[in-house]
């Protein structure tokens, strides 16, 4: 139960960061802000009013919003006033440049819309940097087949193999000779040619950072065929790594930490887009949704299964950073109803009249919202079905 509470608190915090980005850039660009809501309506409580903006607490958690004046274009009556302004000499601006969203320049509107995702992305990088500075920075291993972790009930785990060890040689009765290996690619190539066999594996005793002892152990391991193993696992059920975390002087960590944080954030963004692309292809082909794709129910289930919140504060904030970058990437997709879709339509104003784009965008937002809800239902139903 505590996993659900922590997840809701994290998601609410990340959405608040997202909306804070919109709020701050709207103020920078002098856009009138009607309301900053924590949670989604109905409203429970008006907290306070600050410089004309109502700050409210709403009933539905893990959400939030910033309501900008004129964010959906001018309403009836407002358009007439705008047309009149165009035919009259410009009057002195008594409000010192403050106005509705639709009156602002393209640059101001783009900045305001993109700020939410930008704040989420930066938050993820800052957290990754902090974690690296505290725990140590990555150190490349070079040519080593280092085991990072083993899946439960996998052949490697059942054989007694350990994490933080190097696979150094493989033996098959079919070949009748030991084959020396010094990289993950060599191990994978060997395994691919011996699926369905029992082989012997030589692995070092646990290593210390980049240095491994000369002594080793032998293990008998079965190489599972694709039909004999879970979708997300390999033939022997181990995860390899080409890096280890090594403590570094604070001045080195302050430089390397952010470097690897940015690298991780960009790599994660690419992985998210690849997973989304696979989801779309699977839905078009009528195939079942991949286990790599999950909604809130599936995420909480994964948290409970793998104990993500049992590892203390660092694990919790790392999860928050991962989720924050996920939100940033998803929100900037060029899909109507998302910030990325609205950015796309604003960019189209370079090619087409603004008034026509606004009309098309309003209809597209309704359609996009329907598609997003449908996608959420599909993913959530898939999550629930996995529970049984």
MISE-446190 format. One record per residue (C-alpha): residue number from 0; residue in one letter; chain; y, x, z. Coordinates in pm, whole numbers. Layout:
<kollums>
+-----+--------+--------+--------+--------+--------+
: num : residu : chaine :     c2 :     c1 :     c3 :
+-----+--------+--------+--------+--------+--------+
: NUM :      A :      A :      Y :      X :      Z :
...
+-----+--------+--------+--------+--------+--------+
</kollums>
This chain:
<kollums>
+-----+--------+--------+--------+--------+--------+
: num : residu : chaine :     c2 :     c1 :     c3 :
+-----+--------+--------+--------+--------+--------+
:   0 :      X :      A :      0 :      0 :      0 :
:   1 :      X :      A :    242 :    284 :     83 :
:   2 :      X :      A :    202 :    416 :   -274 :
:   3 :      X :      A :    350 :     92 :   -410 :
:   4 :      X :      A :    646 :    111 :   -171 :
:   5 :      X :      A :    719 :    476 :   -260 :
:   6 :      X :      A :    685 :    401 :   -632 :
:   7 :      X :      A :    931 :    109 :   -611 :
:   8 :      X :      A :   1178 :    323 :   -413 :
:   9 :      X :      A :   1152 :    608 :   -666 :
:  10 :      X :      A :   1196 :    376 :   -963 :
:  11 :      X :      A :   1493 :    203 :   -799 :
:  12 :      X :      A :   1654 :    541 :   -727 :
:  13 :      X :      A :   1602 :    659 :  -1087 :
:  14 :      X :      A :   1746 :    339 :  -1233 :
:  15 :      X :      A :   2047 :    378 :  -1003 :
:  16 :      X :      A :   2098 :    734 :  -1134 :
:  17 :      X :      A :   2074 :    595 :  -1489 :
:  18 :      X :      A :   2332 :    325 :  -1423 :
:  19 :      X :      A :   2555 :    574 :  -1241 :
:  20 :      X :      A :   2570 :    771 :  -1566 :
:  21 :      X :      A :   2691 :    463 :  -1754 :
:  22 :      X :      A :   2939 :    384 :  -1476 :
:  23 :      X :      A :   3097 :    731 :  -1456 :
:  24 :      X :      A :   3134 :    771 :  -1833 :
:  25 :      X :      A :   3272 :    418 :  -1863 :
:  26 :      X :      A :   3538 :    510 :  -1606 :
:  27 :      X :      A :   3608 :    838 :  -1787 :
:  28 :      X :      A :   3666 :    643 :  -2108 :
:  29 :      X :      A :   3872 :    373 :  -1930 :
:  30 :      X :      A :   3630 :     90 :  -2002 :
:  31 :      X :      A :   3670 :   -210 :  -1771 :
:  32 :      X :      A :   3360 :   -241 :  -1549 :
:  33 :      X :      A :   3289 :   -589 :  -1414 :
:  34 :      X :      A :   2988 :   -516 :  -1193 :
:  35 :      X :      A :   2753 :   -243 :  -1070 :
:  36 :      X :      A :   2433 :   -413 :   -959 :
:  37 :      X :      A :   2151 :   -270 :   -748 :
:  38 :      X :      A :   1840 :   -463 :   -853 :
:  39 :      X :      A :   1838 :   -750 :  -1101 :
:  40 :      X :      A :   1991 :  -1098 :  -1046 :
:  41 :      X :      A :   1999 :  -1341 :   -879 :
:  42 :      X :      A :   2263 :  -1184 :   -658 :
:  43 :      X :      A :   2185 :  -1162 :   -287 :
:  44 :      X :      A :   2501 :  -1004 :   -161 :
:  45 :      X :      A :   2840 :   -883 :   -280 :
:  46 :      X :      A :   2865 :   -543 :   -112 :
:  47 :      X :      A :   3226 :   -453 :   -191 :
:  48 :      X :      A :   3482 :   -426 :   -469 :
:  49 :      X :      A :   3607 :    -84 :   -581 :
:  50 :      X :      A :   3890 :    -48 :   -834 :
:  51 :      X :      A :   3814 :   -386 :   -986 :
:  52 :      X :      A :   3434 :   -338 :  -1001 :
:  53 :      X :      A :   3206 :   -561 :   -794 :
:  54 :      X :      A :   2915 :   -373 :   -633 :
:  55 :      X :      A :   2626 :   -612 :   -563 :
:  56 :      X :      A :   2275 :   -622 :   -417 :
:  57 :      X :      A :   2032 :   -834 :   -619 :
:  58 :      X :      A :   1695 :   -999 :   -557 :
:  59 :      X :      A :   1463 :   -821 :   -802 :
:  60 :      X :      A :   1397 :   -456 :   -701 :
:  61 :      X :      A :   1326 :   -144 :   -915 :
:  62 :      X :      A :   1619 :   -217 :  -1140 :
:  63 :      X :      A :   1992 :   -213 :  -1175 :
:  64 :      X :      A :   2272 :   -271 :  -1422 :
:  65 :      X :      A :   2632 :   -194 :  -1509 :
:  66 :      X :      A :   2816 :   -487 :  -1665 :
:  67 :      X :      A :   3092 :   -367 :  -1896 :
:  68 :      X :      A :   3369 :   -593 :  -2019 :
:  69 :      X :      A :   3310 :   -668 :  -2387 :
:  70 :      X :      A :   2981 :   -478 :  -2417 :
:  71 :      X :      A :   2841 :   -747 :  -2650 :
:  72 :      X :      A :   3151 :   -758 :  -2867 :
:  73 :      X :      A :   3449 :   -994 :  -2851 :
:  74 :      X :      A :   3383 :  -1354 :  -2754 :
:  75 :      X :      A :   3535 :  -1656 :  -2927 :
:  76 :      X :      A :   3909 :  -1656 :  -2873 :
:  77 :      X :      A :   3911 :  -1282 :  -2806 :
:  78 :      X :      A :   3852 :  -1217 :  -3175 :
:  79 :      X :      A :   4157 :  -1429 :  -3263 :
:  80 :      X :      A :   4370 :  -1226 :  -3022 :
:  81 :      X :      A :   4240 :   -905 :  -3179 :
:  82 :      X :      A :   4329 :  -1032 :  -3526 :
:  83 :      X :      A :   4678 :  -1118 :  -3404 :
:  84 :      X :      A :   4719 :   -770 :  -3255 :
:  85 :      X :      A :   4639 :   -617 :  -3593 :
:  86 :      X :      A :   4929 :   -804 :  -3757 :
:  87 :      X :      A :   5187 :   -735 :  -3480 :
:  88 :      X :      A :   5360 :   -411 :  -3379 :
:  89 :      X :      A :   5178 :   -230 :  -3101 :
:  90 :      X :      A :   5312 :   -324 :  -2757 :
:  91 :      X :      A :   5347 :    -83 :  -2466 :
:  92 :      X :      A :   5010 :    -56 :  -2288 :
:  93 :      X :      A :   5070 :   -175 :  -1932 :
:  94 :      X :      A :   4710 :   -112 :  -1825 :
:  95 :      X :      A :   4731 :    261 :  -1905 :
:  96 :      X :      A :   4459 :    248 :  -2170 :
:  97 :      X :      A :   4194 :     44 :  -1986 :
:  98 :      X :      A :   4017 :   -211 :  -2203 :
:  99 :      X :      A :   3686 :   -373 :  -2306 :
: 100 :      X :      A :   3393 :   -175 :  -2444 :
: 101 :      X :      A :   3422 :   -303 :  -2802 :
: 102 :      X :      A :   3785 :   -184 :  -2833 :
: 103 :      X :      A :   3703 :    177 :  -2752 :
: 104 :      X :      A :   3647 :    457 :  -3003 :
: 105 :      X :      A :   3302 :    531 :  -3140 :
: 106 :      X :      A :   3291 :    854 :  -2938 :
: 107 :      X :      A :   3375 :    674 :  -2612 :
: 108 :      X :      A :   3109 :    407 :  -2670 :
: 109 :      X :      A :   2842 :    661 :  -2766 :
: 110 :      X :      A :   2917 :    874 :  -2459 :
: 111 :      X :      A :   2894 :    572 :  -2229 :
: 112 :      X :      A :   2565 :    447 :  -2376 :
: 113 :      X :      A :   2395 :    789 :  -2380 :
: 114 :      X :      A :   2510 :    884 :  -2030 :
: 115 :      X :      A :   2232 :    693 :  -1851 :
: 116 :      X :      A :   1949 :    876 :  -2026 :
: 117 :      X :      A :   2140 :   1205 :  -1998 :
: 118 :      X :      A :   2168 :   1166 :  -1619 :
: 119 :      X :      A :   1794 :   1091 :  -1593 :
: 120 :      X :      A :   1709 :   1395 :  -1805 :
: 121 :      X :      A :   1937 :   1626 :  -1605 :
: 122 :      X :      A :   1795 :   1493 :  -1278 :
: 123 :      X :      A :   1444 :   1581 :  -1398 :
: 124 :      X :      A :   1551 :   1934 :  -1490 :
: 125 :      X :      A :   1728 :   1985 :  -1156 :
: 126 :      X :      A :   1418 :   1875 :   -962 :
: 127 :      X :      A :   1186 :   2095 :  -1171 :
: 128 :      X :      A :   1424 :   2387 :  -1109 :
: 129 :      X :      A :   1426 :   2321 :   -734 :
: 130 :      X :      A :   1045 :   2306 :   -722 :
: 131 :      X :      A :   1014 :   2636 :   -912 :
: 132 :      X :      A :   1270 :   2805 :   -687 :
: 133 :      X :      A :   1081 :   2690 :   -375 :
: 134 :      X :      A :    721 :   2740 :   -488 :
: 135 :      X :      A :    758 :   3026 :   -737 :
: 136 :      X :      A :    809 :   3070 :  -1109 :
: 137 :      X :      A :    544 :   3067 :  -1385 :
: 138 :      X :      A :    390 :   3398 :  -1485 :
: 139 :      X :      A :    205 :   3424 :  -1816 :
: 140 :      X :      A :   -158 :   3534 :  -1783 :
: 141 :      X :      A :   -206 :   3678 :  -2130 :
: 142 :      X :      A :   -564 :   3684 :  -2260 :
: 143 :      X :      A :   -755 :   3510 :  -1982 :
: 144 :      X :      A :   -962 :   3190 :  -1968 :
: 145 :      X :      A :   -830 :   3088 :  -1625 :
: 146 :      X :      A :   -963 :   2765 :  -1473 :
: 147 :      X :      A :   -681 :   2560 :  -1319 :
: 148 :      X :      A :   -876 :   2259 :  -1192 :
: 149 :      X :      A :  -1215 :   2087 :  -1227 :
: 150 :      X :      A :  -1278 :   1716 :  -1274 :
: 151 :      X :      A :  -1482 :   1532 :  -1014 :
: 152 :      X :      A :  -1853 :   1495 :  -1105 :
: 153 :      X :      A :  -1806 :   1723 :  -1408 :
: 154 :      X :      A :  -2081 :   1971 :  -1510 :
: 155 :      X :      A :  -1864 :   2266 :  -1399 :
: 156 :      X :      A :  -1791 :   2107 :  -1060 :
: 157 :      X :      A :  -2158 :   2016 :  -1007 :
: 158 :      X :      A :  -2259 :   2373 :  -1091 :
: 159 :      X :      A :  -2032 :   2509 :   -817 :
: 160 :      X :      A :  -1759 :   2664 :  -1031 :
: 161 :      X :      A :  -1419 :   2713 :   -867 :
: 162 :      X :      A :  -1053 :   2688 :   -971 :
: 163 :      X :      A :   -842 :   3004 :  -1009 :
: 164 :      X :      A :  -1133 :   3193 :  -1166 :
: 165 :      X :      A :  -1175 :   3342 :  -1513 :
: 166 :      X :      A :  -1462 :   3264 :  -1750 :
: 167 :      X :      A :  -1563 :   3604 :  -1890 :
: 168 :      X :      A :  -1897 :   3550 :  -2070 :
: 169 :      X :      A :  -2125 :   3274 :  -2205 :
: 170 :      X :      A :  -2499 :   3271 :  -2277 :
: 171 :      X :      A :  -2715 :   3029 :  -2474 :
: 172 :      X :      A :  -3094 :   3037 :  -2517 :
: 173 :      X :      A :  -3029 :   2965 :  -2884 :
: 174 :      X :      A :  -2832 :   3291 :  -2928 :
: 175 :      X :      A :  -3026 :   3492 :  -2668 :
: 176 :      X :      A :  -2725 :   3712 :  -2592 :
: 177 :      X :      A :  -2415 :   3713 :  -2375 :
: 178 :      X :      A :  -2088 :   3656 :  -2561 :
: 179 :      X :      A :  -1780 :   3808 :  -2399 :
: 180 :      X :      A :  -1473 :   3581 :  -2397 :
: 181 :      X :      A :  -1114 :   3664 :  -2306 :
: 182 :      X :      A :   -921 :   3353 :  -2407 :
: 183 :      X :      A :   -936 :   2975 :  -2383 :
: 184 :      X :      A :   -968 :   2949 :  -2762 :
: 185 :      X :      A :  -1284 :   3162 :  -2758 :
: 186 :      X :      A :  -1439 :   2946 :  -2485 :
: 187 :      X :      A :  -1354 :   2626 :  -2673 :
: 188 :      X :      A :  -1496 :   2760 :  -2999 :
: 189 :      X :      A :  -1822 :   2864 :  -2829 :
: 190 :      X :      A :  -1858 :   2531 :  -2649 :
: 191 :      X :      A :  -1797 :   2334 :  -2971 :
: 192 :      X :      A :  -2100 :   2504 :  -3131 :
: 193 :      X :      A :  -2334 :   2438 :  -2836 :
: 194 :      X :      A :  -2270 :   2076 :  -2735 :
: 195 :      X :      A :  -2573 :   1910 :  -2577 :
: 196 :      X :      A :  -2711 :   2241 :  -2449 :
: 197 :      X :      A :  -2747 :   2399 :  -2106 :
: 198 :      X :      A :  -2570 :   2734 :  -2108 :
: 199 :      X :      A :  -2500 :   3009 :  -1856 :
: 200 :      X :      A :  -2143 :   3093 :  -1761 :
: 201 :      X :      A :  -2015 :   3413 :  -1600 :
: 202 :      X :      A :  -1696 :   3358 :  -1401 :
: 203 :      X :      A :  -1504 :   3593 :  -1176 :
: 204 :      X :      A :  -1453 :   3525 :   -809 :
: 205 :      X :      A :  -1111 :   3373 :   -725 :
: 206 :      X :      A :   -821 :   3575 :   -865 :
: 207 :      X :      A :   -496 :   3683 :   -700 :
: 208 :      X :      A :   -209 :   3597 :   -935 :
: 209 :      X :      A :   -272 :   3791 :  -1259 :
: 210 :      X :      A :   -540 :   4019 :  -1108 :
: 211 :      X :      A :   -907 :   3916 :  -1090 :
: 212 :      X :      A :  -1189 :   4099 :   -907 :
: 213 :      X :      A :  -1460 :   4284 :  -1100 :
: 214 :      X :      A :  -1744 :   4091 :   -935 :
: 215 :      X :      A :  -1857 :   3760 :  -1082 :
: 216 :      X :      A :  -2103 :   3473 :  -1043 :
: 217 :      X :      A :  -2338 :   3303 :  -1289 :
: 218 :      X :      A :  -2358 :   2925 :  -1330 :
: 219 :      X :      A :  -2583 :   2695 :  -1531 :
: 220 :      X :      A :  -2366 :   2433 :  -1701 :
: 221 :      X :      A :  -2450 :   2144 :  -1935 :
: 222 :      X :      A :  -2212 :   2096 :  -2231 :
: 223 :      X :      A :  -2155 :   1723 :  -2265 :
: 224 :      X :      A :  -2128 :   1562 :  -2606 :
: 225 :      X :      A :  -1821 :   1348 :  -2677 :
: 226 :      X :      A :  -2016 :   1027 :  -2610 :
: 227 :      X :      A :  -2132 :   1158 :  -2271 :
: 228 :      X :      A :  -1794 :   1227 :  -2112 :
: 229 :      X :      A :  -1475 :   1042 :  -2018 :
: 230 :      X :      A :  -1209 :   1022 :  -2287 :
: 231 :      X :      A :   -970 :   1256 :  -2107 :
: 232 :      X :      A :  -1225 :   1529 :  -2023 :
: 233 :      X :      A :  -1379 :   1818 :  -2212 :
: 234 :      X :      A :  -1742 :   1926 :  -2242 :
: 235 :      X :      A :  -1762 :   2100 :  -1902 :
: 236 :      X :      A :  -1476 :   1915 :  -1731 :
: 237 :      X :      A :  -1229 :   2193 :  -1657 :
: 238 :      X :      A :   -857 :   2230 :  -1722 :
: 239 :      X :      A :   -746 :   2577 :  -1828 :
: 240 :      X :      A :   -405 :   2730 :  -1772 :
: 241 :      X :      A :   -223 :   3019 :  -1936 :
: 242 :      X :      A :     20 :   3055 :  -1646 :
: 243 :      X :      A :     17 :   3093 :  -1270 :
: 244 :      X :      A :    290 :   3031 :  -1016 :
: 245 :      X :      A :    413 :   3355 :   -861 :
: 246 :      X :      A :    672 :   3406 :   -589 :
: 247 :      X :      A :    980 :   3589 :   -714 :
: 248 :      X :      A :   1301 :   3721 :   -554 :
: 249 :      X :      A :   1560 :   3445 :   -515 :
: 250 :      X :      A :   1791 :   3593 :   -780 :
: 251 :      X :      A :   1503 :   3595 :  -1032 :
: 252 :      X :      A :   1395 :   3242 :   -936 :
: 253 :      X :      A :   1751 :   3113 :   -985 :
: 254 :      X :      A :   1736 :   3225 :  -1349 :
: 255 :      X :      A :   1371 :   3166 :  -1436 :
: 256 :      X :      A :   1343 :   2835 :  -1248 :
: 257 :      X :      A :   1594 :   2645 :  -1467 :
: 258 :      X :      A :   1458 :   2816 :  -1781 :
: 259 :      X :      A :   1105 :   2688 :  -1721 :
: 260 :      X :      A :   1242 :   2353 :  -1600 :
: 261 :      X :      A :   1418 :   2297 :  -1934 :
: 262 :      X :      A :   1108 :   2415 :  -2120 :
: 263 :      X :      A :    890 :   2170 :  -1923 :
: 264 :      X :      A :   1134 :   1883 :  -1978 :
: 265 :      X :      A :   1140 :   1938 :  -2354 :
: 266 :      X :      A :    761 :   1973 :  -2370 :
: 267 :      X :      A :    717 :   1655 :  -2168 :
: 268 :      X :      A :    957 :   1470 :  -2399 :
: 269 :      X :      A :    750 :   1567 :  -2702 :
: 270 :      X :      A :    428 :   1457 :  -2527 :
: 271 :      X :      A :    584 :   1118 :  -2444 :
: 272 :      X :      A :    686 :   1062 :  -2807 :
: 273 :      X :      A :    338 :   1161 :  -2926 :
: 274 :      X :      A :    176 :    916 :  -2681 :
: 275 :      X :      A :    412 :    641 :  -2794 :
: 276 :      X :      A :    331 :    712 :  -3158 :
: 277 :      X :      A :    -41 :    690 :  -3082 :
: 278 :      X :      A :     15 :    360 :  -2900 :
: 279 :      X :      A :    194 :    211 :  -3202 :
: 280 :      X :      A :    -81 :    330 :  -3439 :
: 281 :      X :      A :   -352 :    187 :  -3209 :
: 282 :      X :      A :   -175 :   -151 :  -3191 :
: 283 :      X :      A :   -131 :   -164 :  -3571 :
: 284 :      X :      A :   -500 :    -82 :  -3622 :
: 285 :      X :      A :   -602 :   -336 :  -3359 :
: 286 :      X :      A :   -763 :    -68 :  -3143 :
: 287 :      X :      A :   -768 :    -66 :  -2764 :
: 288 :      X :      A :   -472 :     96 :  -2589 :
: 289 :      X :      A :   -534 :    460 :  -2495 :
: 290 :      X :      A :   -582 :    543 :  -2127 :
: 291 :      X :      A :   -291 :    786 :  -2168 :
: 292 :      X :      A :    -56 :    485 :  -2186 :
: 293 :      X :      A :     10 :    294 :  -1865 :
: 294 :      X :      A :    255 :     43 :  -1721 :
: 295 :      X :      A :    359 :      1 :  -1356 :
: 296 :      X :      A :     13 :   -123 :  -1251 :
: 297 :      X :      A :   -160 :    168 :  -1424 :
: 298 :      X :      A :     84 :    422 :  -1282 :
: 299 :      X :      A :     28 :    300 :   -925 :
: 300 :      X :      A :   -349 :    308 :   -985 :
: 301 :      X :      A :   -326 :    670 :  -1106 :
: 302 :      X :      A :   -113 :    757 :   -801 :
: 303 :      X :      A :   -378 :    611 :   -570 :
: 304 :      X :      A :   -672 :    768 :   -758 :
: 305 :      X :      A :   -531 :   1120 :   -774 :
: 306 :      X :      A :   -337 :   1114 :   -448 :
: 307 :      X :      A :     -6 :   1218 :   -606 :
: 308 :      X :      A :    184 :   1115 :   -292 :
: 309 :      X :      A :    -56 :   1286 :    -50 :
: 310 :      X :      A :     76 :   1635 :   -122 :
: 311 :      X :      A :    405 :   1600 :     61 :
: 312 :      X :      A :    770 :   1602 :    -42 :
: 313 :      X :      A :    740 :   1845 :   -335 :
: 314 :      X :      A :    471 :   1637 :   -505 :
: 315 :      X :      A :    673 :   1319 :   -462 :
: 316 :      X :      A :    993 :   1464 :   -609 :
: 317 :      X :      A :    794 :   1624 :   -894 :
: 318 :      X :      A :    652 :   1282 :   -978 :
: 319 :      X :      A :   1009 :   1141 :   -963 :
: 320 :      X :      A :   1125 :   1410 :  -1209 :
: 321 :      X :      A :    840 :   1330 :  -1450 :
: 322 :      X :      A :    921 :    960 :  -1434 :
: 323 :      X :      A :   1294 :   1027 :  -1476 :
: 324 :      X :      A :   1241 :   1222 :  -1798 :
: 325 :      X :      A :   1005 :    950 :  -1918 :
: 326 :      X :      A :   1278 :    690 :  -1862 :
: 327 :      X :      A :   1533 :    907 :  -2043 :
: 328 :      X :      A :   1317 :    951 :  -2352 :
: 329 :      X :      A :   1203 :    589 :  -2371 :
: 330 :      X :      A :   1556 :    455 :  -2321 :
: 331 :      X :      A :   1697 :    656 :  -2611 :
: 332 :      X :      A :   1443 :    533 :  -2865 :
: 333 :      X :      A :   1622 :    357 :  -3155 :
: 334 :      X :      A :   1488 :     17 :  -3051 :
: 335 :      X :      A :   1722 :   -282 :  -3017 :
: 336 :      X :      A :   1786 :   -384 :  -2654 :
: 337 :      X :      A :   1756 :    -20 :  -2544 :
: 338 :      X :      A :   2050 :    220 :  -2521 :
: 339 :      X :      A :   1906 :    414 :  -2814 :
: 340 :      X :      A :   1911 :    100 :  -3029 :
: 341 :      X :      A :   2273 :     32 :  -2941 :
: 342 :      X :      A :   2362 :    392 :  -3023 :
: 343 :      X :      A :   2191 :    349 :  -3361 :
: 344 :      X :      A :   2396 :     40 :  -3447 :
: 345 :      X :      A :   2722 :    207 :  -3343 :
: 346 :      X :      A :   2642 :    499 :  -3574 :
: 347 :      X :      A :   2593 :    249 :  -3858 :
: 348 :      X :      A :   2962 :    162 :  -3826 :
: 349 :      X :      A :   3022 :    479 :  -4028 :
: 350 :      X :      A :   2858 :    303 :  -4323 :
: 351 :      X :      A :   2927 :    -69 :  -4273 :
: 352 :      X :      A :   3209 :   -287 :  -4131 :
: 353 :      X :      A :   3207 :   -301 :  -3751 :
: 354 :      X :      A :   3217 :   -684 :  -3736 :
: 355 :      X :      A :   2901 :   -719 :  -3948 :
: 356 :      X :      A :   2717 :   -455 :  -3747 :
: 357 :      X :      A :   2801 :   -631 :  -3419 :
: 358 :      X :      A :   2659 :   -962 :  -3545 :
: 359 :      X :      A :   2338 :   -796 :  -3667 :
: 360 :      X :      A :   2309 :   -594 :  -3345 :
: 361 :      X :      A :   2331 :   -905 :  -3125 :
: 362 :      X :      A :   2042 :  -1071 :  -3310 :
: 363 :      X :      A :   1845 :   -747 :  -3321 :
: 364 :      X :      A :   1885 :   -707 :  -2944 :
: 365 :      X :      A :   1721 :  -1046 :  -2888 :
: 366 :      X :      A :   1429 :   -950 :  -3115 :
: 367 :      X :      A :   1403 :   -604 :  -2958 :
: 368 :      X :      A :   1399 :   -753 :  -2609 :
: 369 :      X :      A :   1115 :   -988 :  -2712 :
: 370 :      X :      A :    916 :   -695 :  -2857 :
: 371 :      X :      A :    967 :   -488 :  -2540 :
: 372 :      X :      A :    851 :   -774 :  -2319 :
: 373 :      X :      A :    546 :   -823 :  -2544 :
: 374 :      X :      A :    467 :   -449 :  -2527 :
: 375 :      X :      A :    500 :   -451 :  -2148 :
: 376 :      X :      A :    261 :   -747 :  -2128 :
: 377 :      X :      A :      5 :   -573 :  -2352 :
: 378 :      X :      A :     19 :   -250 :  -2149 :
: 379 :      X :      A :     14 :   -435 :  -1814 :
: 380 :      X :      A :   -284 :   -652 :  -1916 :
: 381 :      X :      A :   -460 :   -333 :  -2026 :
: 382 :      X :      A :   -383 :   -179 :  -1684 :
: 383 :      X :      A :   -528 :   -480 :  -1501 :
: 384 :      X :      A :   -843 :   -486 :  -1717 :
: 385 :      X :      A :   -909 :   -120 :  -1627 :
: 386 :      X :      A :   -931 :   -223 :  -1261 :
: 387 :      X :      A :  -1248 :   -428 :  -1328 :
+-----+--------+--------+--------+--------+--------+
</kollums>
